[in-house]
Amino acid sequence: AAVASASAAAPPGLLLLPPAAAASCPPAAGWIERPAGTGGYWDSNWDRREPLALINLKKKNEETGEEELASRLDHCKAKATRHIFLIRHSQYNLDGRADKDRTLTPLGREQAELTGQRLASLGLKFDQIIHSSMTRATETTEIISKHLPGVKKISTDLLREGAPIEPDPPVSHWKPEAVYYEDGARIEAAFRNFIHRADAKQEEDSYEIFVCHANVIRYIVCRALQFPPEGWLRMSLNNGSITHLVIRPNGRVALRTLGDTGFMPPDKITRT
């Protein structure tokens, strides 16, 4: 009778289960409550730069014999926010056999101009442009930098294109495990070198541009957001697109934009 009365009071179309039946139905995973701070979802020390991880807890103050933990923690604490702009290179010549022959197409050069104009229009004080040493990324950087005069450019092999990790679900074309083993270590090294919270000495927020490749960017996004890195191939990025990551002083990461090309005319957008 109690069940019948409860069902009668329910909104149309909503069936209320008896208590015993309801208890036997576990809640959906997304609705399971967990005590705050128990972890399991977000590793706050993902970049190994949490203040407590940067100090030697065994070291004592020579005068007092105390650790002065609070003071030392404060000294190691980040204060600034890092804004990471990940730019995929523009369209390039797919017929080139060697890297030096894979130069930007005329459309690719137009795309780079549009990306540079978009970045300049943001009115931000960019600190640096770090780019892959591959030809298509270098040429994209040169065009973008014309719109950002005075911003220093740094070339690195770490950001070169490659296969970061075997994707899930797998792709139809096979790659030997050695490819993922070699490329993956390098791209992971790029992530660890470039994607982290600000150094404690950094006083002001920074804005940095990284010009590289689709696989590298997709892997970095997965790693930064602590998503399964094997899912990198489930995303797609247009040529010249802008992806914006924000890393807060406490290590929290937010994805502001993924693969934005809304600033390009539709007939200029490609994904080769």
C-alpha positions in Angstrom: 0.0 0.0 0.0 2.9 2.3 0.8 4.4 1.6 -2.5 1.1 2.3 -4.3 0.6 5.6 -2.6 4.2 6.7 -3.4 3.6 5.8 -7.1 0.4 7.7 -7.1 2.2 10.8 -5.9 5.0 10.5 -8.5 5.0 12.7 -11.6 3.4 11.1 -14.7 5.7 8.5 -16.3 8.0 8.2 -13.2 8.0 4.7 -11.6 9.0 4.5 -8.0 10.6 1.2 -7.0 10.0 -0.5 -3.7 12.7 0.1 -1.2 14.1 -3.4 -1.5 14.3 -3.1 -5.3 15.8 0.3 -5.2 18.5 -0.8 -2.8 19.5 -3.6 -5.2 20.1 -1.1 -8.1 23.5 0.5 -7.7 23.8 4.2 -8.7 25.4 5.1 -12.0 29.2 5.6 -11.6 29.0 9.3 -12.2 26.7 9.7 -9.2 28.6 7.7 -6.6 29.5 10.0 -3.8 33.0 10.0 -2.5 34.5 11.8 0.5 36.3 15.0 -0.5 40.1 14.6 -0.9 40.0 10.8 -1.3 41.5 11.0 -4.8 41.0 8.5 -7.5 40.1 11.0 -10.1 42.6 13.9 -10.0 46.3 13.7 -9.1 47.1 17.1 -7.7 50.8 16.4 -8.0 50.6 15.3 -11.6 53.6 17.5 -12.6 55.6 16.7 -9.5 55.6 20.4 -8.6 53.3 20.4 -5.6 55.1 22.4 -2.8 55.3 19.4 -0.5 57.0 17.4 -3.2 59.7 20.1 -3.7 61.2 20.2 -0.2 63.4 17.9 1.7 61.3 17.0 4.8 64.4 15.6 6.5 66.3 18.8 6.4 66.2 20.7 9.7 66.8 24.3 10.5 70.4 24.5 11.9 69.6 27.1 14.5 66.2 26.0 15.9 66.3 22.3 14.9 62.8 22.8 13.4 61.7 22.2 9.8 59.9 25.6 9.4 57.7 23.6 7.1 55.1 26.4 6.5 57.8 28.9 5.4 59.5 26.4 3.1 56.2 25.4 1.5 55.3 29.0 0.8 58.7 29.5 -0.8 57.9 26.6 -3.2 54.3 27.6 -4.0 53.4 28.7 -7.5 51.8 32.2 -7.7 51.1 32.6 -11.5 48.9 31.0 -14.1 50.3 29.6 -17.3 48.3 29.9 -20.5 49.4 27.4 -23.1 48.4 27.9 -26.7 48.9 24.8 -28.8 48.9 25.6 -32.6 48.7 22.9 -35.2 50.9 23.6 -38.3 49.2 24.8 -41.5 48.4 22.7 -44.6 51.6 21.3 -46.2 52.7 19.5 -49.3 51.9 15.8 -48.7 53.9 14.7 -51.7 57.3 15.7 -50.2 59.4 12.6 -49.5 61.8 14.2 -47.0 60.8 16.7 -44.2 62.6 19.5 -46.1 60.2 19.0 -49.0 57.1 19.1 -46.9 56.7 22.8 -47.1 53.5 24.8 -46.6 51.1 25.0 -49.5 49.8 28.5 -50.6 46.6 27.8 -48.7 48.7 26.7 -45.7 50.5 30.0 -45.7 47.1 31.8 -45.8 46.1 29.7 -42.8 49.2 30.7 -40.9 48.5 34.3 -41.6 45.0 34.0 -40.2 46.2 32.2 -37.1 48.8 34.9 -36.5 46.2 37.6 -36.9 43.9 35.8 -34.5 46.6 35.5 -31.8 47.6 39.1 -32.2 43.9 40.2 -31.9 43.8 38.6 -28.4 45.9 41.5 -27.1 48.0 39.2 -24.9 51.6 39.7 -24.1 53.1 36.4 -25.4 56.3 35.3 -23.7 57.7 32.9 -26.3 56.9 30.7 -29.3 58.3 27.1 -28.9 58.0 25.1 -32.1 58.7 21.7 -33.6 61.9 21.6 -35.7 60.0 20.0 -38.6 59.7 22.2 -41.7 55.9 22.6 -41.7 55.9 23.8 -38.1 58.9 26.0 -38.6 57.3 27.8 -41.6 54.1 28.2 -39.7 56.0 29.8 -36.8 57.8 32.2 -39.1 54.5 33.5 -40.5 52.7 33.7 -37.1 55.7 35.5 -35.6 55.3 38.4 -38.1 52.1 39.3 -36.3 53.8 39.0 -32.9 56.9 41.1 -33.2 59.5 40.8 -30.4 58.3 37.4 -29.2 61.3 35.0 -29.1 61.2 31.7 -31.0 62.7 28.4 -29.8 63.0 25.3 -31.9 63.0 21.8 -30.3 63.1 18.3 -31.6 60.9 17.1 -28.7 57.7 18.5 -30.4 58.3 16.7 -33.7 55.4 14.6 -35.0 55.2 11.0 -34.0 53.0 8.2 -32.7 52.7 8.9 -28.9 50.9 5.7 -27.8 48.9 2.9 -29.4 45.4 4.4 -29.7 42.3 2.8 -28.3 40.3 1.8 -30.3 43.1 0.7 -32.6 43.5 2.0 -36.1 43.4 -0.1 -39.3 46.9 0.7 -40.4 49.5 -1.2 -38.3 52.6 0.2 -36.7 55.3 -1.8 -35.0 55.5 -1.5 -31.3 59.0 0.0 -31.6 57.5 3.2 -33.2 55.3 3.9 -30.2 58.1 2.9 -27.9 60.5 5.5 -29.4 58.1 8.3 -30.3 56.1 7.9 -27.1 59.1 8.5 -24.9 60.0 11.6 -26.7 56.5 13.1 -26.8 56.0 12.2 -23.1 59.3 14.0 -22.5 57.9 17.1 -24.3 54.8 17.0 -22.0 56.9 16.8 -18.9 59.3 19.5 -20.0 56.7 22.1 -21.2 53.4 21.3 -19.5 53.4 22.0 -15.8 52.4 24.7 -13.3 54.4 27.9 -13.1 57.7 28.0 -11.3 57.5 29.5 -7.8 59.8 32.4 -9.0 57.3 33.4 -11.7 55.4 36.5 -10.5 53.1 37.2 -13.4 50.8 35.1 -15.5 52.4 33.9 -18.7 51.2 33.3 -22.3 53.1 30.8 -24.4 52.6 29.5 -27.9 53.6 26.0 -29.0 53.5 25.3 -32.7 53.6 21.6 -33.4 51.5 18.7 -34.7 48.1 17.0 -34.3 49.3 13.8 -32.6 51.5 15.8 -30.1 48.7 18.2 -29.3 46.1 15.6 -28.8 48.3 13.5 -26.5 49.2 16.6 -24.5 45.6 17.5 -24.0 44.8 14.0 -22.8 47.7 14.0 -20.4 47.1 17.5 -19.1 43.4 16.7 -18.3 44.3 13.3 -16.9 42.2 11.5 -19.5 43.3 8.1 -20.8 46.2 9.0 -23.2 45.2 6.1 -25.4 42.2 8.2 -26.5 44.2 10.8 -28.3 43.1 9.7 -31.7 39.4 10.3 -30.9 39.9 14.0 -31.4 40.5 15.8 -34.7 42.3 19.1 -35.2 42.2 21.4 -38.2 45.3 22.9 -39.7 46.3 26.2 -38.0 43.9 25.5 -35.2 44.3 26.9 -31.7 44.0 24.9 -28.5 44.2 26.8 -25.2 45.1 25.1 -21.9 45.2 26.9 -18.6 47.4 25.7 -15.7 46.6 27.3 -12.3 49.1 27.8 -9.5 47.4 24.9 -7.6 48.0 22.6 -10.5 44.5 22.5 -11.8 44.1 22.4 -15.5 41.3 23.6 -17.7 40.8 23.3 -21.5 39.5 26.7 -22.7 39.5 25.9 -26.4 40.1 22.7 -28.5 41.1 23.1 -32.2 39.5 26.5 -32.8 39.4 27.6 -36.4 36.3 29.8 -36.1 38.4 32.7 -37.2 39.0 31.2 -40.7 36.6 31.3 -43.6 35.0 27.9 -44.2 36.8 27.5 -47.5 40.2 27.9 -45.9 39.7 25.1 -43.3 41.5 21.8 -43.9 42.6 18.9 -41.8 45.4 17.2 -43.7 
